[in-house]
Amino acid sequence: MYQFIESIKVEDQKIFLLELHQKRVDATFAHFGKEGTIDLAKIYKHLEHDEDGLFKFRIVYDLDKKIRTQMIPYAIPEIESFQLVENNSFDYSFKFEDRKELERMKMKAKAEEIIIVKNNHITDTSYSNILFLKGKDWFTPNSYLLNGVQRQHLLRKKEIKETEISLQNIKEFSHFQIINALNDFDENFIYPIDRIINLPGNEEYEDL
């Protein structure tokens, strides 16, 4: 049976973006024709988490409502290099626990992190959505693999805009940053576009 995962930010005993995480869980059950859902707020409350600091609240669940939980101390990573990799068949429209294909792509890459290219369009890294800077404005690809909760939150607040980002126009952007439930939008934590080691025109990106 499919297993799914939610990774939720908990900082100083406060849980973040819970409504959007719950909507994603509800949509997963509905898509697969299952009645009911799991209650993330109730699960969190039951843990009685009482430590300050930044944590990843990890919930693995299946469509029979069996769950496993972990509360993991979290530090935001700084990544030295990124690589564009092409995979036109990869689908991650639901947050599956099975990440074998993502790990396979990463193992074959020459950089620390990958940016997946699908049909010539920029999608996501192996674990996050991505934002690109042009002038003073931040944009996120409309060709994402997974519509992450932080991405939805920032679009709703109009802090970022959605646009087409492809191999043809990626070099029009000067910087980028990664976002997910635990990595907030932060203009002080960005990468220059040449942190991507195989930008078009520099060398061919790899088909993985």
C-alpha angles and dihedrals in degrees: 000000000000117000123203134195139212121193110195129187116240117180125175089348093305119121119218135215090357094154092058093046090050091050090053092050091047091049091051093055091045094049092054092047098250123143120229128008141222122276109233095188091054092048091051093047090051090058091062091211108192106169125110121224134065118311139174109227101206121195122183114191142166134208090266087063094248109150141190121194136197132178106208127184107242135207121186107244126229111214123210101201142010131200131200111231126183122226113157096179102048116118125188102158090138125047098251120183089221105092098163095121092048091049091048091054091048093049092055094047125096094218133070094248135022133223109206118226117201121185090344091306128115113243124164142314119255091274109013149040116251137226128203128204124223114173104318097331130093120216134188124204116260086212095071121151096216124022095225124207095243090050091051091046094052093046090050090052090047091235090128136026131221120236144152111276117182142158086268097059106022092103089061087075121079103200142008140198136194123237135187138140091295099033109069127201103277123170089195093060105059138130128225111245091246089067080086100086098205107041113167109277092029097071137321116286114234127256105226 
